[in-house]
Amino acid sequence: MLQTHAELEAQARKALQRGDLAATAAAARTLAETAPNQPAGFFLLGMAAAEAGQLRKAVPLLEAAVARGPEAEYLAQLAKLLILLRRDGEAGRAARAAMALSPGDALTLDTIGCVLVRLGDHEGSIGPFSAAVAAEPSNSGYRYNLAAASGFTGRVAEARAHYEAILASDPGDARVHYALAILSRQTTEGNHVPRLEAALAAATQPDDALRIRYALAKELEDIGNAGASYRHLSAANDLQKHKLGYDFAQDAAIFDATEAVFDGDPPAGSVTPGVAPIFVVGMPRTGTTLVDRILSSHRDVEAAGELQAMPLAVKQLSGTSSRSVIDPATIAASADIDPEKIAAAYLARAAHHRRTGKPRFTDKLPANFLYIGHILRAFPDARIVCLRRNPMDTIWSNYKNLFASQSAYYAYSYDLMDAARYFVRFDRLMGFWERQLPGRVLQLSYEALVVDFEEQTRRLLEHCGLDWDPACLSFHENDAAVATPSAAQVRRPINADGLGKWRAHAAALEPARAWLAGQGIVTD
């Protein structure tokens, strides 16, 4: 007996839910062949391909489904694949088209929200995330996404309430424990240390224990228990470094290749004058978010976020086949790229993250300090600000932060000596750029900014070609989203709380300090 189209679709969807991709594809193929003008078969074929990791095969199938019937579900899943393939502009259009169709199912709404987050539109994600939670209140994944977006957009009380709701049903959710720890500064009167200690004792998965230890380290440092904080942090970082299999030689090769490529005359090619993005760079946790907030409080400046636009432009145009965005082979291959092509590729990607008509924008990807040569070749009018913080505070702040586990940039941070080695190479590279491109990078001291805020802010604006705007002194009133570990700090007025934090752990950090001193790095 022949199956109806509805039966075939139901069969394919059930097979997809249980992970039987062969059965999904078989039913979907029959559906597409017997009903070639209907979208369901193409959609389910695309979903089977996507689940198998064949994203480039999946996209045209989902596009075929959308062409036959632009339903919100199809558009949202297409947007998800496009964002994974870094086709940001198309992803944004598909996600917003899906939202315009007023979807009602929670998965579609959550998917739209996730795409908007990847595009840096955290405020825009609140609507679909809220609707997803309203549709399925018991789904902790949807509620977590709403909580995170609420925290990024300054809705701290709402974020805390959503996180606590998740823990009420799942007391061992390590992601939530860590998110609550970094949501705000803890006090001796109000903290989660006893609950975290219980969660750590009950943790059965290494990744859960890792996150809970980071949460404990953060909260214990907040309340002044430096010794216990360091013990948890050291145990967590040892596990993370082992998991990543990191060797500093990997980063040393990247620094070597960068200096080799730019130690000479620039390649022939045209440039893009008149376009003046503002790049805020430096080692992470050194004040880059603070400076980005100061600049984006200016009436003429928009914060575009931590864009991958420059690394991806260089990678794309280098033509290397490696899966890493940056590696020595890619750097070497980038030497002869026409700067105008880099500029065009960069601006095309950056455009998808701009949402206002302001004439200037910031890109605050810290690791862009590796791309300063390409930036200034492509954009001779660009402005670059590099944050410099006390070396020991820099190393400590990197060591104590749990960065995105898949990030290629920050694998050094899980070992104090690796962090010290990285700082020395960073410091050397910034000296190299100053020799190659004198005066083009403002190296701004975090400590000077804190101590002499208005004077240093005036210096910053002058370097960026911006006139004075007193709103920059009230950066903490800027209501734009912040999706970095500094979110809580930059919503407070300027303060000196972050100065000299490493000294509470001076004994544990002494090997790194002594090694830096041997390299000629002043740490006091």
SEZA-585271 format. One record per residue (C-alpha): x, y, z; chain. Coordinates in steps of 0.5 Angstrom, whole numbers, padded with zeros to 4 digits. Each point is the difference from the previous one (the first is absolute). Layout:
BEGIN
+-------+-------+-------+---+
!    xx !    yy !    zz ! c !
+-------+-------+-------+---+
!     X !     Y !     Z ! A !
...
+-------+-------+-------+---+
END
This chain:
BEGIN
+-------+-------+-------+---+
!    xx !    yy !    zz ! c !
+-------+-------+-------+---+
!  0000 !  0000 !  0000 ! A !
!  0003 !  0007 ! -0002 ! A !
!  0001 !  0005 !  0006 ! A !
! -0003 !  0007 ! -0001 ! A !
!  0004 !  0006 !  0000 ! A !
! -0001 !  0001 !  0007 ! A !
!  0001 ! -0007 !  0003 ! A !
!  0007 !  0001 ! -0004 ! A !
!  0002 !  0006 !  0003 ! A !
! -0002 ! -0002 !  0007 ! A !
!  0004 ! -0006 ! -0001 ! A !
!  0006 !  0004 ! -0002 ! A !
! -0001 !  0005 !  0006 ! A !
!  0000 ! -0006 !  0005 ! A !
!  0006 ! -0003 ! -0003 ! A !
!  0004 !  0006 !  0000 ! A !
! -0002 !  0001 !  0008 ! A !
!  0003 ! -0007 !  0001 ! A !
!  0006 !  0002 ! -0004 ! A !
! -0001 ! -0005 ! -0005 ! A !
!  0002 !  0004 ! -0006 ! A !
!  0000 ! -0006 ! -0005 ! A !
! -0007 ! -0001 !  0001 ! A !
! -0001 !  0008 !  0000 ! A !
!  0003 !  0001 ! -0006 ! A !
! -0004 ! -0006 ! -0003 ! A !
! -0007 !  0002 !  0002 ! A !
!  0002 !  0007 ! -0002 ! A !
!  0003 ! -0002 ! -0007 ! A !
! -0007 ! -0003 ! -0002 ! A !
! -0004 !  0006 !  0003 ! A !
!  0004 !  0004 ! -0005 ! A !
!  0000 ! -0004 ! -0006 ! A !
! -0008 ! -0001 !  0001 ! A !
! -0001 !  0007 !  0002 ! A !
!  0005 !  0004 ! -0004 ! A !
! -0004 !  0007 !  0001 ! A !
! -0001 ! -0001 !  0008 ! A !
!  0006 !  0002 !  0004 ! A !
!  0000 ! -0005 !  0006 ! A !
!  0004 ! -0006 ! -0004 ! A !
!  0005 !  0005 ! -0002 ! A !
!  0000 !  0003 !  0008 ! A !
!  0001 ! -0007 !  0003 ! A !
!  0006 ! -0002 ! -0005 ! A !
!  0003 !  0007 !  0002 ! A !
! -0001 ! -0002 !  0007 ! A !
!  0003 ! -0007 ! -0001 ! A !
!  0006 !  0003 ! -0003 ! A !
!  0001 !  0005 !  0005 ! A !
!  0000 ! -0005 !  0006 ! A !
!  0005 ! -0004 ! -0004 ! A !
!  0005 !  0006 !  0000 ! A !
! -0001 !  0002 ! -0008 ! A !
! -0002 !  0007 !  0001 ! A !
!  0002 !  0002 ! -0007 ! A !
! -0005 ! -0006 ! -0003 ! A !
! -0005 !  0002 !  0005 ! A !
! -0001 !  0008 ! -0002 ! A !
! -0002 ! -0001 ! -0007 ! A !
! -0005 ! -0005 !  0002 ! A !
! -0003 !  0005 !  0006 ! A !
!  0000 !  0005 ! -0006 ! A !
! -0004 ! -0004 ! -0004 ! A !
! -0005 ! -0001 !  0006 ! A !
! -0001 !  0007 !  0001 ! A !
! -0001 !  0001 ! -0007 ! A !
! -0006 ! -0004 !  0000 ! A !
! -0003 !  0002 !  0006 ! A !
!  0004 !  0005 !  0005 ! A !
! -0002 ! -0002 !  0006 ! A !
!  0003 !  0002 !  0007 ! A !
!  0003 ! -0006 !  0001 ! A !
!  0003 ! -0001 ! -0006 ! A !
!  0003 !  0007 !  0000 ! A !
!  0003 ! -0001 !  0007 ! A !
!  0003 ! -0006 ! -0001 ! A !
!  0003 !  0003 ! -0007 ! A !
!  0003 !  0006 !  0004 ! A !
!  0003 ! -0005 !  0005 ! A !
!  0004 ! -0003 ! -0005 ! A !
!  0002 !  0006 ! -0003 ! A !
!  0003 !  0003 !  0006 ! A !
!  0004 ! -0006 !  0001 ! A !
!  0002 !  0001 ! -0007 ! A !
!  0002 !  0007 !  0002 ! A !
! -0005 !  0003 ! -0005 ! A !
! -0002 !  0005 !  0005 ! A !
! -0004 !  0005 ! -0005 ! A !
! -0004 ! -0006 ! -0003 ! A !
! -0001 ! -0003 !  0007 ! A !
! -0003 !  0006 !  0003 ! A !
! -0005 !  0001 ! -0006 ! A !
! -0002 ! -0007 !  0001 ! A !
! -0001 !  0001 !  0008 ! A !
! -0004 !  0006 ! -0001 ! A !
! -0004 ! -0002 ! -0005 ! A !
! -0002 ! -0006 !  0004 ! A !
! -0002 !  0004 !  0006 ! A !
! -0004 !  0005 ! -0004 ! A !
! -0004 ! -0007 ! -0002 ! A !
! -0002 !  0000 !  0008 ! A !
!  0002 ! -0007 !  0001 ! A !
! -0003 ! -0003 !  0006 ! A !
!  0004 ! -0006 !  0001 ! A !
!  0006 !  0000 !  0006 ! A !
!  0005 ! -0003 ! -0004 ! A !
! -0001 !  0005 ! -0006 ! A !
!  0000 !  0006 !  0005 ! A !
!  0006 ! -0002 !  0003 ! A !
!  0004 ! -0002 ! -0006 ! A !
! -0001 !  0007 ! -0003 ! A !
!  0002 !  0003 !  0007 ! A !
!  0007 ! -0004 !  0000 ! A !
!  0001 !  0003 ! -0007 ! A !
! -0001 !  0007 !  0002 ! A !
!  0005 ! -0001 !  0006 ! A !
!  0005 ! -0002 ! -0005 ! A !
! -0001 !  0006 ! -0004 ! A !
!  0001 !  0004 !  0006 ! A !
! -0008 !  0002 !  0001 ! A !
! -0001 ! -0002 !  0007 ! A !
! -0005 !  0005 !  0001 ! A !
! -0004 ! -0003 ! -0006 ! A !
!  0001 ! -0007 !  0002 ! A !
! -0004 !  0002 !  0007 ! A !
! -0007 !  0000 ! -0004 ! A !
!  0001 ! -0007 ! -0003 ! A !
!  0003 ! -0003 !  0006 ! A !
! -0005 !  0002 !  0005 ! A !
! -0006 ! -0003 ! -0005 ! A !
!  0004 ! -0006 !  0000 ! A !
!  0000 !  0000 !  0007 ! A !
! -0007 !  0001 !  0001 ! A !
! -0002 ! -0005 ! -0005 ! A !
!  0004 ! -0005 !  0004 ! A !
!  0002 !  0002 !  0007 ! A !
!  0003 ! -0006 !  0002 ! A !
!  0005 !  0000 ! -0005 ! A !
!  0007 !  0001 !  0003 ! A !
!  0003 !  0002 ! -0006 ! A !
! -0004 !  0005 ! -0003 ! A !
! -0001 !  0003 !  0007 ! A !
!  0008 !  0000 !  0001 ! A !
!  0001 !  0004 ! -0007 ! A !
! -0006 !  0005 !  0002 ! A !
!  0004 !  0001 !  0007 ! A !
!  0007 !  0001 ! -0004 ! A !
! -0003 !  0005 ! -0004 ! A !
! -0003 !  0004 !  0006 ! A !
!  0006 !  0000 !  0003 ! A !
!  0004 !  0003 ! -0006 ! A !
! -0005 !  0005 ! -0001 ! A !
!  0000 !  0002 !  0007 ! A !
! -0006 ! -0003 !  0003 ! A !
!  0003 ! -0003 !  0005 ! A !
! -0005 ! -0001 !  0005 ! A !
! -0004 ! -0004 ! -0005 ! A !
!  0006 ! -0004 ! -0002 ! A !
!  0001 ! -0002 !  0007 ! A !
! -0007 ! -0002 !  0001 ! A !
!  0000 ! -0005 ! -0007 ! A !
!  0007 ! -0003 !  0003 ! A !
! -0003 ! -0001 !  0006 ! A !
! -0006 ! -0003 ! -0003 ! A !
!  0004 ! -0005 ! -0004 ! A !
!  0004 ! -0002 !  0007 ! A !
! -0007 ! -0001 !  0003 ! A !
! -0001 ! -0006 ! -0005 ! A !
!  0007 ! -0002 ! -0001 ! A !
!  0005 !  0002 !  0006 ! A !
!  0006 ! -0003 ! -0003 ! A !
!  0000 !  0004 ! -0007 ! A !
!  0007 !  0003 !  0000 ! A !
! -0001 !  0005 ! -0006 ! A !
! -0005 !  0003 !  0005 ! A !
!  0004 !  0000 !  0006 ! A !
!  0006 !  0003 ! -0004 ! A !
! -0005 !  0005 ! -0003 ! A !
! -0003 !  0003 !  0007 ! A !
!  0007 !  0000 !  0002 ! A !
!  0003 !  0005 ! -0005 ! A !
! -0007 !  0004 ! -0001 ! A !
!  0002 !  0005 !  0006 ! A !
!  0005 !  0001 !  0006 ! A !
! -0001 ! -0005 !  0006 ! A !
!  0000 !  0002 !  0007 ! A !
!  0001 ! -0003 !  0007 ! A !
! -0007 !  0001 !  0001 ! A !
! -0003 ! -0002 ! -0007 ! A !
!  0004 ! -0006 ! -0004 ! A !
! -0001 ! -0007 ! -0002 ! A !
!  0006 ! -0003 !  0003 ! A !
! -0003 ! -0005 !  0004 ! A !
! -0005 ! -0002 ! -0006 ! A !
!  0006 ! -0001 ! -0004 ! A !
!  0004 ! -0004 !  0004 ! A !
! -0006 ! -0005 !  0001 ! A !
! -0001 !  0000 ! -0008 ! A !
!  0008 ! -0001 ! -0001 ! A !
! -0001 ! -0006 !  0005 ! A !
! -0006 ! -0003 ! -0004 ! A !
!  0003 !  0001 ! -0007 ! A !
!  0002 ! -0006 ! -0004 ! A !
!  0002 !  0003 ! -0006 ! A !
!  0007 !  0003 ! -0001 ! A !
! -0003 !  0006 ! -0004 ! A !
! -0005 !  0001 !  0005 ! A !
!  0005 !  0000 !  0006 ! A !
!  0005 !  0005 ! -0004 ! A !
! -0006 !  0005 ! -0001 ! A !
! -0002 !  0000 !  0007 ! A !
!  0008 !  0001 !  0002 ! A !
!  0000 !  0006 ! -0004 ! A !
! -0006 !  0002 !  0003 ! A !
!  0002 ! -0001 !  0007 ! A !
!  0007 !  0003 ! -0001 ! A !
! -0004 !  0007 ! -0002 ! A !
! -0004 !  0000 !  0006 ! A !
!  0005 ! -0002 !  0005 ! A !
!  0005 !  0006 ! -0003 ! A !
! -0006 !  0005 !  0000 ! A !
! -0001 ! -0002 !  0008 ! A !
!  0007 !  0001 !  0001 ! A !
!  0002 ! -0008 !  0001 ! A !
!  0006 !  0001 ! -0005 ! A !
!  0003 ! -0007 !  0002 ! A !
! -0006 ! -0004 ! -0001 ! A !
! -0001 !  0003 ! -0006 ! A !
!  0007 ! -0001 ! -0003 ! A !
! -0001 ! -0007 !  0002 ! A !
! -0006 ! -0001 ! -0004 ! A !
!  0002 !  0004 ! -0006 ! A !
!  0007 ! -0004 ! -0001 ! A !
! -0004 ! -0007 !  0000 ! A !
! -0005 !  0003 ! -0005 ! A !
!  0006 !  0002 ! -0004 ! A !
!  0004 ! -0006 !  0000 ! A !
! -0006 ! -0004 ! -0002 ! A !
! -0001 !  0005 ! -0006 ! A !
!  0007 !  0000 ! -0003 ! A !
!  0000 ! -0007 !  0000 ! A !
! -0006 ! -0001 ! -0003 ! A !
!  0002 !  0005 ! -0006 ! A !
!  0007 ! -0003 ! -0001 ! A !
!  0003 !  0007 !  0000 ! A !
!  0007 !  0002 ! -0002 ! A !
!  0003 !  0007 !  0000 ! A !
!  0004 ! -0002 ! -0006 ! A !
! -0007 !  0001 ! -0004 ! A !
! -0001 !  0007 !  0002 ! A !
!  0008 !  0002 !  0000 ! A !
!  0000 ! -0003 ! -0008 ! A !
! -0006 !  0005 ! -0001 ! A !
!  0004 !  0006 !  0003 ! A !
!  0006 ! -0002 ! -0004 ! A !
! -0004 !  0000 ! -0007 ! A !
! -0003 !  0006 !  0001 ! A !
!  0006 !  0004 !  0002 ! A !
!  0003 ! -0004 ! -0006 ! A !
! -0005 !  0003 ! -0005 ! A !
!  0000 !  0007 !  0002 ! A !
!  0007 !  0001 !  0001 ! A !
!  0001 !  0003 ! -0007 ! A !
! -0004 !  0004 ! -0005 ! A !
! -0008 ! -0001 ! -0001 ! A !
! -0002 ! -0003 ! -0006 ! A !
! -0002 !  0004 ! -0006 ! A !
! -0008 !  0001 ! -0001 ! A !
! -0005 !  0006 !  0001 ! A !
! -0002 !  0002 !  0007 ! A !
! -0007 !  0002 !  0003 ! A !
!  0001 !  0007 !  0002 ! A !
! -0005 !  0004 !  0004 ! A !
! -0003 ! -0006 !  0004 ! A !
!  0002 !  0001 !  0007 ! A !
! -0002 ! -0006 !  0004 ! A !
!  0002 !  0000 !  0008 ! A !
!  0003 ! -0006 !  0002 ! A !
!  0001 ! -0001 !  0007 ! A !
!  0005 ! -0006 !  0001 ! A !
!  0005 ! -0003 !  0006 ! A !
!  0000 ! -0006 !  0004 ! A !
! -0007 ! -0002 !  0003 ! A !
! -0002 !  0003 !  0007 ! A !
!  0004 !  0006 ! -0001 ! A !
! -0005 !  0005 ! -0001 ! A !
! -0002 ! -0001 ! -0007 ! A !
! -0008 !  0000 !  0002 ! A !
!  0001 !  0006 !  0004 ! A !
!  0003 !  0004 ! -0006 ! A !
! -0005 ! -0002 ! -0004 ! A !
! -0005 !  0002 !  0004 ! A !
!  0003 !  0007 !  0001 ! A !
!  0001 !  0001 ! -0008 ! A !
! -0007 ! -0003 ! -0001 ! A !
! -0003 !  0005 !  0004 ! A !
!  0002 !  0005 ! -0005 ! A !
! -0006 !  0003 ! -0004 ! A !
!  0004 ! -0002 ! -0006 ! A !
!  0002 ! -0007 !  0002 ! A !
! -0003 ! -0007 ! -0001 ! A !
!  0002 ! -0006 !  0004 ! A !
!  0000 ! -0006 ! -0005 ! A !
!  0003 ! -0005 !  0005 ! A !
!  0006 ! -0005 !  0000 ! A !
!  0000 ! -0001 ! -0008 ! A !
!  0003 ! -0006 ! -0003 ! A !
!  0000 !  0004 ! -0007 ! A !
!  0007 !  0002 !  0000 ! A !
!  0003 ! -0008 !  0002 ! A !
! -0006 ! -0003 ! -0005 ! A !
!  0002 !  0005 ! -0006 ! A !
!  0007 ! -0001 !  0001 ! A !
! -0001 ! -0008 !  0000 ! A !
! -0005 !  0000 ! -0006 ! A !
!  0005 !  0004 ! -0004 ! A !
!  0006 ! -0004 !  0002 ! A !
! -0003 ! -0006 ! -0003 ! A !
!  0003 ! -0005 !  0005 ! A !
! -0004 ! -0006 !  0001 ! A !
!  0002 ! -0001 !  0007 ! A !
! -0006 !  0000 !  0005 ! A !
!  0003 !  0005 !  0005 ! A !
! -0001 !  0007 ! -0002 ! A !
!  0007 !  0002 !  0002 ! A !
!  0006 ! -0004 ! -0001 ! A !
!  0007 !  0001 ! -0002 ! A !
! -0002 ! -0002 ! -0007 ! A !
! -0006 !  0005 ! -0001 ! A !
!  0004 !  0005 !  0003 ! A !
!  0006 ! -0001 ! -0006 ! A !
! -0005 ! -0001 ! -0005 ! A !
! -0004 !  0007 !  0002 ! A !
!  0007 !  0004 ! -0002 ! A !
! -0002 !  0001 ! -0007 ! A !
! -0008 !  0002 !  0001 ! A !
! -0002 !  0006 ! -0003 ! A !
! -0002 !  0005 !  0006 ! A !
! -0006 !  0002 ! -0004 ! A !
! -0003 ! -0007 !  0000 ! A !
!  0001 ! -0001 !  0007 ! A !
! -0003 !  0007 !  0001 ! A !
! -0006 ! -0002 ! -0004 ! A !
! -0001 ! -0007 !  0003 ! A !
!  0001 !  0003 !  0007 ! A !
! -0005 !  0006 ! -0001 ! A !
! -0005 ! -0005 ! -0003 ! A !
!  0000 ! -0005 !  0006 ! A !
!  0000 !  0006 !  0005 ! A !
! -0006 !  0003 ! -0003 ! A !
! -0004 ! -0005 !  0002 ! A !
!  0001 !  0002 !  0007 ! A !
! -0001 !  0007 !  0000 ! A !
! -0007 !  0002 !  0002 ! A !
!  0000 !  0008 !  0000 ! A !
!  0002 !  0005 ! -0005 ! A !
!  0005 !  0003 !  0004 ! A !
!  0006 !  0002 ! -0004 ! A !
!  0006 ! -0004 !  0004 ! A !
!  0000 ! -0007 !  0003 ! A !
!  0004 ! -0004 !  0005 ! A !
!  0003 ! -0007 ! -0001 ! A !
!  0002 ! -0002 !  0007 ! A !
!  0003 ! -0007 ! -0002 ! A !
!  0006 !  0000 !  0005 ! A !
!  0004 ! -0005 ! -0005 ! A !
!  0000 !  0005 ! -0006 ! A !
!  0007 !  0002 !  0003 ! A !
!  0002 ! -0006 ! -0004 ! A !
! -0003 !  0004 ! -0006 ! A !
!  0003 !  0007 !  0001 ! A !
!  0004 ! -0001 ! -0007 ! A !
! -0006 ! -0002 ! -0004 ! A !
! -0005 !  0005 !  0003 ! A !
!  0005 !  0006 ! -0001 ! A !
!  0002 ! -0002 ! -0007 ! A !
! -0008 ! -0001 ! -0002 ! A !
! -0002 !  0006 !  0004 ! A !
!  0005 !  0006 !  0000 ! A !
! -0005 !  0004 !  0004 ! A !
! -0002 ! -0005 !  0005 ! A !
!  0001 !  0001 !  0008 ! A !
!  0003 ! -0005 !  0004 ! A !
!  0000 !  0000 !  0008 ! A !
!  0004 ! -0005 !  0003 ! A !
! -0001 ! -0001 !  0008 ! A !
!  0006 ! -0001 !  0004 ! A !
! -0001 ! -0002 !  0008 ! A !
!  0005 ! -0002 !  0005 ! A !
!  0003 ! -0007 ! -0002 ! A !
! -0001 ! -0004 !  0006 ! A !
! -0008 !  0003 !  0000 ! A !
!  0000 ! -0002 ! -0007 ! A !
!  0002 ! -0007 !  0001 ! A !
! -0004 ! -0001 !  0006 ! A !
! -0006 !  0002 ! -0003 ! A !
!  0001 ! -0004 ! -0006 ! A !
!  0002 ! -0006 !  0004 ! A !
! -0007 !  0001 !  0004 ! A !
! -0005 !  0000 ! -0005 ! A !
! -0003 ! -0006 ! -0004 ! A !
!  0000 !  0002 ! -0007 ! A !
! -0004 ! -0003 ! -0006 ! A !
!  0003 ! -0007 !  0000 ! A !
!  0000 !  0000 ! -0007 ! A !
!  0004 !  0006 ! -0001 ! A !
!  0006 !  0000 ! -0004 ! A !
!  0003 !  0006 !  0003 ! A !
!  0000 ! -0001 !  0008 ! A !
!  0002 ! -0007 !  0001 ! A !
!  0007 !  0003 !  0003 ! A !
! -0004 !  0003 !  0006 ! A !
! -0001 ! -0007 !  0004 ! A !
!  0007 !  0000 !  0002 ! A !
!  0004 !  0006 !  0004 ! A !
!  0006 ! -0001 ! -0004 ! A !
! -0003 ! -0001 ! -0006 ! A !
! -0004 !  0007 !  0001 ! A !
!  0007 !  0003 !  0002 ! A !
!  0003 ! -0003 ! -0006 ! A !
! -0006 !  0003 ! -0005 ! A !
!  0001 !  0007 !  0004 ! A !
!  0007 !  0000 ! -0002 ! A !
! -0001 ! -0001 ! -0007 ! A !
! -0006 !  0005 !  0000 ! A !
!  0004 !  0005 !  0002 ! A !
!  0005 ! -0001 ! -0005 ! A !
! -0005 !  0000 ! -0005 ! A !
! -0002 !  0006 !  0002 ! A !
!  0007 !  0003 !  0000 ! A !
!  0001 ! -0003 ! -0007 ! A !
! -0007 !  0004 ! -0003 ! A !
!  0003 !  0006 !  0003 ! A !
!  0006 !  0000 ! -0003 ! A !
! -0003 ! -0002 ! -0007 ! A !
! -0006 !  0005 !  0001 ! A !
!  0002 !  0005 !  0004 ! A !
! -0005 !  0004 !  0004 ! A !
! -0006 ! -0004 ! -0003 ! A !
! -0002 ! -0004 !  0006 ! A !
! -0002 !  0004 !  0006 ! A !
!  0003 ! -0004 !  0006 ! A !
! -0005 !  0001 !  0006 ! A !
!  0002 ! -0001 !  0007 ! A !
! -0006 ! -0003 !  0004 ! A !
!  0003 !  0002 !  0006 ! A !
!  0000 !  0008 ! -0003 ! A !
! -0007 ! -0001 ! -0002 ! A !
! -0002 ! -0001 !  0007 ! A !
!  0004 !  0005 !  0003 ! A !
! -0001 !  0006 ! -0004 ! A !
! -0006 ! -0002 ! -0004 ! A !
! -0002 !  0006 ! -0003 ! A !
!  0007 !  0002 ! -0003 ! A !
!  0001 ! -0007 ! -0003 ! A !
! -0007 !  0000 ! -0003 ! A !
!  0001 !  0006 ! -0003 ! A !
!  0007 ! -0003 ! -0003 ! A !
! -0004 ! -0006 ! -0002 ! A !
! -0005 !  0004 ! -0004 ! A !
!  0005 !  0005 ! -0003 ! A !
!  0004 ! -0006 ! -0003 ! A !
! -0007 ! -0003 ! -0003 ! A !
! -0001 !  0006 ! -0003 ! A !
! -0006 !  0002 !  0004 ! A !
! -0002 !  0006 !  0003 ! A !
! -0002 !  0001 !  0007 ! A !
! -0006 ! -0003 !  0003 ! A !
! -0001 !  0000 !  0007 ! A !
! -0005 ! -0006 !  0000 ! A !
!  0007 ! -0004 ! -0001 ! A !
!  0001 !  0001 !  0008 ! A !
! -0007 ! -0003 !  0001 ! A !
!  0002 ! -0006 ! -0003 ! A !
! -0004 ! -0004 !  0005 ! A !
! -0006 !  0003 ! -0002 ! A !
!  0000 ! -0003 ! -0007 ! A !
! -0005 ! -0005 ! -0001 ! A !
!  0003 ! -0004 ! -0005 ! A !
!  0001 ! -0008 !  0001 ! A !
!  0006 ! -0003 !  0002 ! A !
!  0002 ! -0007 ! -0001 ! A !
!  0007 !  0000 !  0003 ! A !
!  0002 ! -0002 !  0007 ! A !
!  0000 !  0007 !  0002 ! A !
! -0007 !  0001 ! -0001 ! A !
! -0001 !  0002 !  0008 ! A !
!  0006 !  0004 !  0000 ! A !
! -0002 !  0005 ! -0005 ! A !
! -0006 !  0001 !  0002 ! A !
!  0003 !  0004 !  0006 ! A !
!  0003 !  0007 !  0000 ! A !
!  0008 !  0000 ! -0001 ! A !
!  0003 ! -0003 !  0006 ! A !
!  0007 ! -0003 !  0003 ! A !
! -0002 ! -0007 !  0002 ! A !
!  0003 ! -0004 ! -0005 ! A !
!  0007 !  0003 !  0001 ! A !
!  0005 ! -0004 !  0004 ! A !
! -0004 ! -0006 !  0000 ! A !
!  0005 ! -0005 ! -0001 ! A !
!  0004 !  0002 !  0006 ! A !
! -0005 ! -0004 !  0004 ! A !
!  0003 ! -0007 ! -0003 ! A !
!  0007 !  0003 !  0000 ! A !
!  0003 ! -0006 !  0003 ! A !
! -0003 ! -0005 ! -0006 ! A !
!  0001 !  0005 ! -0005 ! A !
!  0008 !  0001 !  0002 ! A !
!  0003 ! -0005 ! -0005 ! A !
! -0004 !  0004 ! -0006 ! A !
!  0002 !  0007 !  0003 ! A !
!  0007 ! -0003 !  0001 ! A !
!  0001 ! -0002 ! -0007 ! A !
! -0003 !  0006 ! -0003 ! A !
!  0005 !  0004 !  0004 ! A !
!  0005 ! -0004 ! -0004 ! A !
! -0003 !  0002 ! -0006 ! A !
!  0001 !  0007 !  0001 ! A !
! -0007 !  0001 !  0002 ! A !
! -0002 !  0005 !  0005 ! A !
! -0005 ! -0002 !  0005 ! A !
! -0001 !  0005 !  0005 ! A !
+-------+-------+-------+---+
END
